[in-house]
Structures are given as structure tokens and as C-alpha cells.
């Protein structure tokens, strides 16, 4: 899964993410322990979309 051609160092890739109608510029990070990329959700995003722990969401990520 890891893509060294697109990453900028430390496993980071620039991305654009969308949850519902909220779109923002962000980055995804490669986690070697889980062998996948992670998308951190800042408090601003969680508040704007009224997200809570254990909510199921659909996220679109473009890299």
C-alpha cells in the first residue's frame, strides 16, 4: 500500500478530503504498524460536521 513516489517524507502525502459537503486540504500519513494510511481529523472538521466518537462517516480522499 505504501507509495514512495507520492509521499513527501515521513510517510506524508498531501490530500484533499471531503466529509459530506465539507472539503479541506490536509495530509494522510502512512502507519507502518497498521500498514495503511491514516487521516487525522482536526477539531475544526469534527465540530463543523458535528462528528462524535463511534460515528460512521464516509470520507472521500484525493491525492
C-alpha positions in Angstrom: 0.0 0.0 0.0 2.8 2.4 0.7 3.5 4.7 -2.2 7.0 6.3 -2.0 6.6 8.2 -5.3 3.8 10.4 -3.9 5.0 10.8 -0.3 6.8 13.9 0.9 8.8 12.3 3.7 7.9 10.6 6.9 5.1 8.8 5.0 3.1 12.0 4.5 1.1 12.7 1.3 -0.8 15.9 0.6 -4.5 15.2 0.1 -7.9 16.9 -0.3 -10.6 15.3 1.9 -14.4 15.6 1.9 -16.9 14.7 4.5 -20.5 15.4 3.5 -20.1 18.9 1.9 -17.0 20.0 3.9 -13.8 19.9 1.8 -10.4 20.7 3.2 -6.7 20.5 2.3 -4.9 18.0 4.5 -2.4 15.2 4.6 -2.6 11.5 5.1 0.2 9.6 7.0 1.4 6.1 6.4 1.3 4.0 9.6 3.8 1.1 9.3 2.2 -0.8 12.3 -1.2 -0.9 10.6 0.2 -1.0 7.0 -2.2 1.7 5.9 -2.6 5.5 5.6 -4.3 7.5 8.3 -6.3 10.7 8.0 -6.3 12.8 11.2 -9.5 14.8 11.7 -8.9 18.1 13.3 -11.3 19.6 15.9 -12.4 22.1 13.3 -13.6 19.3 11.0 -15.3 17.4 13.8 -17.1 20.4 15.0 -18.2 21.6 11.6 -19.7 18.2 10.7 -20.9 17.5 14.3 -18.9 14.3 14.5 -18.8 12.2 17.6 -16.9 9.1 18.8 -18.2 6.0 17.1 -19.9 7.9 14.3 -19.8 6.1 11.0 -18.8 8.5 8.2 -17.9 8.4 4.5 -14.7 10.2 3.6 -13.5 11.0 0.0 -9.8 11.5 -0.3 -8.0 12.8 -3.4 -4.2 12.7 -3.7 
